Amino acid sequence: MRSVSDGTVQRSAPETPAGKANPDSDRLLAERSSLPLTMNRNGPQPNAFRPNFDAVSHRTKANIPATYRLRNLSKRKEIAQKFGGTEESERAVESSLKWLANHQERGGYWDADRFGAGKVKIDEQGIDRRNAGVQADAGLTALSILAFLGAGYTQEEGLYADNLNRAIQWMIKQQNSNGFLGGEATHYARMYSHAMATYALAEAYGLQNDPKSNPQLRESVARAVAYIVENQNPYDGGWRYVKGQKSDMSMFGWQLMALKSAEIAGIPIPSDTKQLMVKFLKDRSMGKNDGLATYRLVEPATLPTPAMTAESLFCKQMLGIRRDNPACREAVQFISERPPRRSEHNLYYWYYGTLAMYQYGGNPWREWNEDLRELLISEQITQGENAGSWDPRPPWGPYGGRLYSTTLSTLCLEVYYRFLPLYQMGGRYDDSSPD
């Protein structure tokens, strides 16, 4: 089998998938940022990734972060086609956003229960899942916000400015005094919902033309970030359902992206928080070259999974892993051998796989993209009340319902312009060039 580095991957058969504003929030973050950013130079140096949360601590000028520079409504179609999208994929995105806009509640949120979330009481392993997701309005509203923002619409510009403004204001108003944004979500869904909501509000703040125009939004993000920081496991560097539990890779990715988006927007992130995240990813690395990952460290050890490997790779990319790092290549090889297939539906895997493979680029990305793009387009509902949405399918559709399946599918189809490609276009994340 040829190596991934030459841009070619030989595929093998895939595995069967088993409130009130808190004026102390900035002070808290500043105090937690007192440790140096650099790692201990006397110890072994990480060969996989480096902390990479470069941003202005307080964005004061009307400049949109470079990460989002491809989100241009007037040039979106052109950009999409440059990076692998088609006219059909763009129509699918617009159809999806229309469905979401038409099914937003008058209060500004999206109703999880109304669209089939939380349908799992006891899962196939006999675990009581407590109908996780049924009260995850905040999390699913956040994913909806991200879908609109990902296509270039903002609360200041475009057809859906009113939808976004109402959603953002609802999110801010339901924030707890301790910074928690997850609303009524419980246990399995609460920290996911908080991370997604933080992620969405951070992006919305980062995309404002004038960062001073909505200080309430900035304060909400800062308080939400402080909540994530305070709930990080100080021993393993990750997060789980409740503070202090041994962390898992799935939860970690959403918290990292919430923090990453906040810092891109100018909200400071404590250096010790970043160092702990690096530790988490290093400690959870598996495989010959530390490129693979599994959900949790348990005894006996479990095999690496495609979804967690993809999520781990994208997290490492956001923390600065070089494209030519052996861990990166190992992960890409593993993912490439398990392409999107209709018979092995896993939208969560596809979402992180799409983000990671897009950033990697080359033939591995082109092959992944062609498979997933056509699959998602063909599965989108085109007639009736649900036209523009995607049916919720196992394994995670019964937890998140139609809103989950629709927003994640849409975010996959927005990948061509949602984030600046780190390696294809160079920039501040990595100075290596594609094969």
C-alpha positions as CSV (number, residue, x, y, z in Angstrom):
1,M,0.0,0.0,0.0
2,R,1.4,3.4,-0.9
3,S,1.7,6.0,1.8
4,V,-0.7,8.8,2.3
5,S,2.1,11.3,1.8
6,D,2.2,10.7,-1.9
7,G,-1.5,11.7,-2.2
8,T,-2.8,8.3,-3.0
9,V,-4.7,5.9,-0.7
10,Q,-5.6,2.3,-1.5
11,R,-8.9,1.6,0.1
12,S,-9.7,-1.6,1.9
13,A,-13.0,-2.9,3.2
14,P,-14.2,-0.7,6.1
15,E,-14.8,-2.0,9.6
16,T,-18.4,-2.5,10.6
17,P,-19.2,0.4,12.9
18,A,-20.0,-1.1,16.2
19,G,-28.7,36.1,32.9
20,K,-27.0,38.7,34.4
21,A,-23.6,39.8,33.2
22,N,-20.8,38.7,35.4
23,P,-18.1,41.4,35.6
24,D,-15.6,39.0,37.1
25,S,-15.5,36.6,34.1
26,D,-12.6,38.4,32.3
27,R,-10.7,38.7,35.6
28,L,-11.1,35.0,36.1
29,L,-9.8,34.2,32.7
30,A,-6.9,36.6,33.0
31,E,-5.8,35.1,36.3
32,R,-6.0,31.6,34.8
33,S,-3.8,32.8,32.0
34,S,-0.9,33.7,34.2
35,L,1.2,30.6,33.4
36,P,3.6,30.8,30.4
37,L,2.3,29.5,27.1
38,T,5.5,27.6,26.2
39,M,5.9,24.0,27.4
40,N,8.6,22.9,29.7
41,R,11.8,23.1,27.7
42,N,13.7,20.8,30.0
43,G,11.4,17.9,29.3
44,P,10.6,15.9,26.2
45,Q,9.1,18.0,23.5
46,P,5.8,17.1,21.8
47,N,6.3,16.0,18.2
48,A,2.7,16.0,17.2
49,F,1.3,19.5,17.9
50,R,1.8,22.7,19.7
51,P,-0.6,25.1,21.5
52,N,-1.9,27.4,18.8
53,F,-4.6,29.8,20.1
54,D,-3.0,32.9,18.7
55,A,-5.5,35.8,18.8
56,V,-5.8,39.4,20.0
57,S,-7.0,39.2,23.6
58,H,-9.6,41.9,23.0
59,R,-10.7,42.5,19.5
60,T,-11.5,46.2,19.2
61,K,-11.4,46.9,15.4
62,A,-13.9,46.0,12.7
63,N,-11.8,43.1,11.3
64,I,-13.2,39.7,10.7
65,P,-10.8,36.9,11.8
66,A,-8.8,35.4,8.8
67,T,-10.2,31.9,9.7
68,Y,-13.6,33.0,8.4
69,R,-12.4,35.0,5.3
70,L,-14.0,32.5,2.9
71,R,-17.5,33.1,4.2
72,N,-18.4,35.5,1.5
73,L,-22.0,35.5,0.4
74,S,-21.3,37.1,-3.0
75,K,-18.4,34.7,-3.8
76,R,-19.6,31.6,-1.9
77,K,-20.5,29.5,-5.0
78,E,-17.1,30.3,-6.6
79,I,-15.2,29.3,-3.5
80,A,-17.3,26.2,-3.0
81,Q,-16.4,24.9,-6.5
82,K,-12.8,25.7,-6.0
83,F,-12.6,23.5,-2.9
84,G,-14.9,20.6,-4.0
85,G,-18.4,21.8,-3.9
86,T,-21.0,21.8,-6.7
87,E,-24.1,23.7,-7.7
88,E,-26.1,20.8,-6.3
89,S,-24.3,21.0,-2.9
90,E,-24.9,24.7,-2.7
91,R,-28.6,24.2,-3.5
92,A,-28.8,21.6,-0.8
93,V,-27.3,24.1,1.7
94,E,-29.8,26.8,0.8
95,S,-32.7,24.4,0.9
96,S,-31.6,23.3,4.4
97,L,-31.3,26.8,5.7
98,K,-34.7,27.6,4.4
99,W,-36.2,24.6,6.3
100,L,-34.4,25.6,9.5
101,A,-35.6,29.2,9.2
102,N,-39.2,28.0,8.6
103,H,-39.1,25.8,11.6
104,Q,-37.6,28.2,14.2
105,E,-39.8,28.8,17.2
106,R,-41.3,32.3,17.7
107,G,-39.1,32.7,20.8
108,G,-35.9,32.3,18.6
109,Y,-34.9,28.8,19.5
110,W,-35.3,25.4,17.8
111,D,-37.4,22.8,19.7
112,A,-35.5,19.5,20.2
113,D,-38.5,17.4,21.2
114,R,-40.7,18.7,18.4
115,F,-38.2,17.3,15.9
116,G,-37.6,13.9,17.4
117,A,-34.7,14.3,19.7
118,G,-34.3,12.1,22.8
119,K,-35.9,9.0,21.5
120,V,-33.5,6.6,23.2
121,K,-34.4,5.4,26.7
122,I,-32.3,2.2,26.9
123,D,-29.6,1.7,24.3
124,E,-28.5,-1.5,22.6
125,Q,-26.0,-2.1,25.4
126,G,-28.6,-1.9,28.1
127,I,-27.5,1.6,29.3
128,D,-30.2,4.0,30.5
129,R,-29.7,7.0,28.3
130,R,-32.4,9.0,30.0
131,N,-33.8,10.2,26.7
132,A,-30.7,12.3,26.2
133,G,-31.3,15.1,23.9
134,V,-35.1,15.6,24.5
135,Q,-34.4,18.9,26.3
136,A,-31.3,19.9,24.3
137,D,-32.9,23.0,22.7
138,A,-29.8,25.1,23.5
139,G,-27.5,22.6,21.8
140,L,-29.6,22.2,18.7
141,T,-30.3,25.9,18.5
142,A,-26.5,26.3,18.6
143,L,-26.0,23.9,15.7
144,S,-28.6,25.8,13.7
145,I,-26.8,29.1,14.4
146,L,-23.6,27.5,13.2
147,A,-25.2,26.3,10.0
148,F,-26.4,29.8,9.1
149,L,-23.0,31.3,10.1
150,G,-21.1,28.7,8.2
151,A,-22.8,29.7,4.9
152,G,-21.9,33.4,5.4
153,Y,-25.1,34.7,6.9
154,T,-24.7,36.7,10.1
155,Q,-26.9,38.7,12.5
156,E,-25.9,41.8,10.5
157,E,-26.0,40.6,6.9
158,G,-28.1,38.4,4.6
159,L,-31.5,36.9,4.4
160,Y,-31.4,35.3,7.8
161,A,-30.2,38.2,10.0
162,D,-33.5,38.3,11.9
163,N,-33.4,34.5,12.5
164,L,-29.9,34.7,13.8
165,N,-30.6,37.8,16.0
166,R,-33.6,36.1,17.6
167,A,-31.6,32.9,18.2
168,I,-28.6,34.7,19.7
169,Q,-30.8,36.8,22.0
170,W,-32.7,33.7,23.2
171,M,-29.4,32.0,23.9
172,I,-28.0,34.9,25.9
173,K,-31.2,35.3,27.9
174,Q,-31.3,31.6,29.0
175,Q,-27.7,31.6,30.2
176,N,-27.3,30.8,33.9
177,S,-25.6,33.1,36.4
178,N,-22.6,30.7,36.5
179,G,-22.1,31.0,32.7
180,F,-23.8,27.7,31.7
181,L,-25.4,27.9,28.3
182,G,-26.8,24.4,28.0
183,G,-30.3,25.3,29.1
184,E,-32.5,22.4,30.3
185,A,-30.3,19.7,28.9
186,T,-29.4,17.1,31.4
187,H,-26.6,14.6,32.1
188,Y,-25.4,13.1,28.8
189,A,-26.4,16.2,26.8
190,R,-25.7,19.1,29.1
191,M,-21.9,19.7,28.5
192,Y,-22.3,19.0,24.8
193,S,-25.1,21.6,24.7
194,H,-23.0,24.1,26.6
195,A,-20.0,23.6,24.3
196,M,-22.1,23.9,21.2
197,A,-23.8,27.1,22.5
198,T,-20.4,28.6,23.4
199,Y,-19.1,27.7,20.0
200,A,-22.0,29.3,18.2
201,L,-22.0,32.5,20.2
202,A,-18.2,32.8,19.8
203,E,-18.5,32.5,16.1
204,A,-21.3,35.1,16.0
205,Y,-19.2,37.5,18.0
206,G,-16.2,36.9,15.8
207,L,-18.2,37.6,12.7
208,Q,-19.6,40.9,13.9
209,N,-18.4,43.8,11.7
210,D,-18.0,45.9,14.9
211,P,-17.0,43.9,17.9
212,K,-18.2,46.8,20.2
213,S,-21.7,46.7,18.8
214,N,-23.0,44.0,21.1
215,P,-21.1,44.0,24.4
216,Q,-23.7,41.6,25.9
217,L,-22.7,39.0,23.4
218,R,-19.1,39.3,24.2
219,E,-19.8,39.0,27.9
220,S,-22.0,36.0,27.4
221,V,-19.2,34.2,25.5
222,A,-16.6,35.2,28.2
223,R,-18.8,33.7,30.9
224,A,-19.4,30.6,29.0
225,V,-15.7,30.2,28.4
226,A,-15.0,30.6,32.1
227,Y,-17.5,27.8,32.7
228,I,-15.7,25.4,30.3
229,V,-12.3,26.3,31.9
230,E,-13.6,25.6,35.4
231,N,-15.0,22.3,34.4
232,Q,-11.9,21.0,32.7
233,N,-10.5,17.9,34.4
234,P,-7.2,19.1,36.0
235,Y,-5.6,15.7,35.9
236,D,-6.3,14.4,32.4
237,G,-7.0,17.7,30.6
238,G,-10.4,16.8,29.1
239,W,-14.1,17.0,29.9
240,R,-17.0,14.7,30.5
241,Y,-20.7,14.9,31.6
242,V,-19.8,16.1,35.1
243,K,-16.7,17.8,36.4
244,G,-14.1,15.3,37.7
245,Q,-15.1,12.3,35.7
246,K,-12.5,10.7,33.5
247,S,-12.7,12.5,30.2
248,D,-13.7,11.3,26.7
249,M,-12.6,12.3,23.2
250,S,-16.0,13.1,21.9
251,M,-16.7,15.7,24.6
252,F,-13.2,17.0,24.3
253,G,-13.6,18.1,20.7
254,W,-16.6,20.2,21.2
255,Q,-15.0,22.0,24.2
256,L,-11.8,22.6,22.3
257,M,-13.7,24.1,19.3
258,A,-15.7,26.3,21.7
259,L,-12.5,27.7,23.2
260,K,-10.8,27.9,19.8
261,S,-13.6,30.0,18.4
262,A,-13.7,32.2,21.4
263,E,-10.0,33.0,21.2
264,I,-10.2,33.6,17.5
265,A,-12.9,36.2,18.4
266,G,-10.6,37.8,20.9
267,I,-11.7,36.2,24.2
268,P,-8.6,35.1,26.2
269,I,-8.0,31.5,27.0
270,P,-5.8,30.5,30.0
271,S,-2.5,29.0,29.0
272,D,-2.8,26.2,31.5
273,T,-6.1,25.2,29.9
274,K,-4.3,24.9,26.6
275,Q,-1.5,22.9,28.0
276,L,-3.9,20.5,29.6
277,M,-5.6,20.1,26.2
278,V,-2.3,19.2,24.6
279,K,-1.7,16.7,27.4
280,F,-5.1,15.1,26.9
281,L,-4.5,14.5,23.2
282,K,-1.0,13.2,23.7
283,D,-2.1,10.8,26.4
284,R,-5.0,9.5,24.3
285,S,-3.0,8.9,21.2
286,M,-2.9,5.3,19.8
287,G,-1.4,3.5,16.9
288,K,2.1,3.0,15.6
289,N,2.6,6.7,15.1
290,D,0.1,8.0,17.7
291,G,-2.4,9.0,15.0
292,L,-5.4,7.0,16.2
293,A,-7.9,7.5,19.0
294,T,-10.7,5.8,20.9
295,Y,-13.6,7.2,22.9
296,R,-12.3,6.6,26.4
297,L,-9.3,5.0,28.2
298,V,-10.8,1.9,29.8
299,E,-9.7,-1.6,30.9
300,P,-9.5,-3.7,28.9
301,A,-8.3,-1.3,26.2
302,T,-10.6,-0.7,23.3
303,L,-9.6,-0.4,19.6
304,P,-9.3,2.9,17.9
305,T,-12.5,4.1,16.1
306,P,-12.9,6.1,12.9
307,A,-15.1,8.8,14.6
308,M,-12.7,9.4,17.5
309,T,-9.6,9.3,15.2
310,A,-11.2,11.9,12.9
311,E,-12.2,14.1,15.9
312,S,-8.7,13.8,17.4
313,L,-7.1,14.6,14.1
314,F,-9.1,17.7,13.7
315,C,-8.3,18.8,17.2
316,K,-4.6,18.3,16.6
317,Q,-4.9,20.3,13.4
318,M,-6.5,23.2,15.3
319,L,-3.6,22.9,17.7
320,G,-1.0,23.1,15.0
321,I,0.0,19.6,13.9
322,R,2.1,19.7,10.7
323,R,0.7,18.0,7.7
324,D,3.7,15.8,7.2
325,N,3.7,14.6,10.8
326,P,3.5,10.7,10.9
327,A,0.6,10.9,13.3
328,C,-1.3,13.0,10.9
329,R,-0.6,10.6,8.0
330,E,-1.6,7.6,10.1
331,A,-4.9,9.1,11.0
332,V,-5.6,10.1,7.4
333,Q,-4.8,6.6,6.2
334,F,-7.1,5.1,8.8
335,I,-10.0,7.4,7.8
336,S,-9.4,6.9,4.1
337,E,-9.8,3.2,4.5
338,R,-13.3,3.8,6.0
339,P,-15.0,6.2,3.6
340,P,-18.6,7.3,4.0
341,R,-21.0,4.5,3.0
342,R,-24.8,4.5,3.0
343,S,-24.8,1.1,4.6
344,E,-22.6,2.4,7.5
345,H,-24.3,5.6,8.4
346,N,-22.6,7.7,11.1
347,L,-23.1,11.4,10.7
348,Y,-21.0,12.2,13.7
349,Y,-18.0,10.5,12.1
350,W,-18.7,12.1,8.7
351,Y,-18.8,15.5,10.3
352,Y,-15.4,15.3,11.9
353,G,-14.0,13.2,9.0
354,T,-15.0,16.0,6.7
355,L,-13.4,18.7,8.8
356,A,-10.1,16.8,9.2
357,M,-9.8,15.5,5.6
358,Y,-10.6,19.0,4.2
359,Q,-7.8,20.4,6.2
360,Y,-5.4,17.7,5.1
361,G,-6.3,18.1,1.4
362,G,-4.9,16.2,-1.6
363,N,-6.3,13.0,-3.0
364,P,-7.5,11.8,0.4
365,W,-9.7,14.8,0.7
366,R,-11.0,14.6,-2.9
367,E,-12.0,11.0,-2.5
368,W,-13.7,11.5,0.8
369,N,-15.5,14.6,-0.4
370,E,-16.8,13.0,-3.6
371,D,-18.2,10.1,-1.5
372,L,-19.8,12.2,1.2
373,R,-21.1,15.1,-1.0
374,E,-23.0,12.9,-3.3
375,L,-24.4,10.7,-0.4
376,L,-25.7,13.7,1.5
377,I,-27.2,15.3,-1.5
378,S,-29.0,12.1,-2.5
379,E,-30.4,11.7,1.1
380,Q,-31.8,15.2,1.5
381,I,-35.6,15.3,1.6
382,T,-36.8,17.2,-1.5
383,Q,-40.6,17.2,-1.2
384,G,-43.2,17.8,1.5
385,E,-43.1,19.6,4.8
386,N,-39.6,18.4,5.6
387,A,-38.1,19.4,2.2
388,G,-34.5,20.6,2.8
389,S,-34.0,18.5,5.9
390,W,-32.4,15.1,6.5
391,D,-34.1,12.1,8.2
392,P,-32.6,11.3,11.6
393,R,-30.8,7.9,11.2
394,P,-29.0,5.7,13.7
395,P,-26.7,5.7,15.5
396,W,-27.1,9.3,16.7
397,G,-30.2,10.5,14.9
398,P,-32.5,9.1,17.6
399,Y,-30.7,11.2,20.1
400,G,-30.6,14.5,18.2
401,G,-33.5,14.1,15.9
402,R,-34.1,15.9,12.6
403,L,-32.4,19.1,13.7
404,Y,-29.2,17.2,14.5
405,S,-29.2,15.4,11.2
406,T,-30.0,18.5,9.2
407,T,-27.5,20.8,10.8
408,L,-24.6,18.4,10.8
409,S,-25.3,17.5,7.1
410,T,-25.4,21.2,6.3
411,L,-22.2,21.9,8.1
412,C,-20.5,19.1,6.1
413,L,-21.7,20.7,2.8
414,E,-20.4,24.1,4.0
415,V,-16.9,22.8,4.6
416,Y,-15.5,24.4,1.4
417,Y,-15.8,27.9,2.8
418,R,-16.6,27.5,6.5
419,F,-12.9,27.6,7.6
420,L,-9.8,28.7,5.8
421,P,-7.9,25.5,4.7
422,L,-4.8,25.5,6.9
423,Y,-2.4,23.7,4.6
424,Q,-3.7,24.4,1.1
425,M,-3.4,28.2,1.6
426,G,-0.7,28.4,4.3
427,G,-1.2,31.0,7.0
428,R,-0.6,31.2,10.7
429,Y,-1.5,27.6,11.6
430,D,1.1,25.8,9.5
431,D,3.8,26.6,7.1
432,S,4.0,23.2,5.3
433,S,2.7,22.9,1.7
434,P,0.5,20.2,0.2
435,D,1.8,17.3,-1.7
